[in-house]
């Protein structure tokens, strides 16, 4: 579920009304978060795993783009964000 940017008050209200029945919550859909979720499901297929991401896309600091006219499906453009 994607939650659009909202004020802290609105998010707190939403958090109080949304209830997810999960066994494991993975925070972050970057490479590490996605790998962690996959590993958990491979080792314990019956668990309910939820990956939480604040951005509108997965991948964390890495990014791939569709380039019109390029023969490859997607192009890896590397690190998008850096601290």
N, C-alpha and C positions, 0 to 999 in steps of 0.2 A: 504494500500500500504506500503510495507516495503522499506525503503531507506537504502542501505548499507552504511557503514562508508566511508565518503569521506571528502575532505578538506572543510573548510568553504567557500571558493570561489566557489567550485562546488555545494555545497548545496544552496548557495545564488542564483546562476544561475538557479538551478532546481526550487527553490521556486518561482522565477519570471515567470517561464513557466508553472507551474502546477496550474490550477484553479479548485477548487472544489466548487460546489454550495451546501452549507449546511446552515442550520439554527443555529445549535449548534455544536461547536467543543469541545470535551472533551479531555483534555491533560492528557495522562497516562492511560494505560490499566491494572492498578493494581485493586485490589478489589474495592477501592473507585471509580475509573474511570468507571469501568464496571457497578457497581451498579448505579452510577449517570446516565449513558447512558440509562440503562434499565428503571429507574424511570421516566426519561424525556419521553421516548417513551410510557410508560404506561399511563402517564398523558396527553400527547399530541401526539397521534399516527401519526398525519400527518407531524410532523417535520422531517427534514432530519438531522440526528445526525451522526457525524463522530468521531470515537475514534482514537486519534493519539498516537502511541507508538514508541519509539526509538529503543527498543530491538526487537529481532526476535521472541519473544513469549509474550503472555499476562500473567498476574498474578502478576506483580510487584515483590515484595520481597518474595512472596510465590511461591512454586514450587511443582509440582507433577511429579512423574516418573513412567514409565512402568518398572516393574521388571519381567524379564523372569522367568517363573516357578511359579510365585505368583498367587494365586487363585483370588486375587482382581484385578479389572481393572487397577487401578492406586493407588500409594502410596503417601500420603502427606508427604513430607520431611521437611515441615516447612519453616522457614525464610532462604532464600539463601543469601541475602545481608544485611549487617547491617552497620550503620554509626558509 
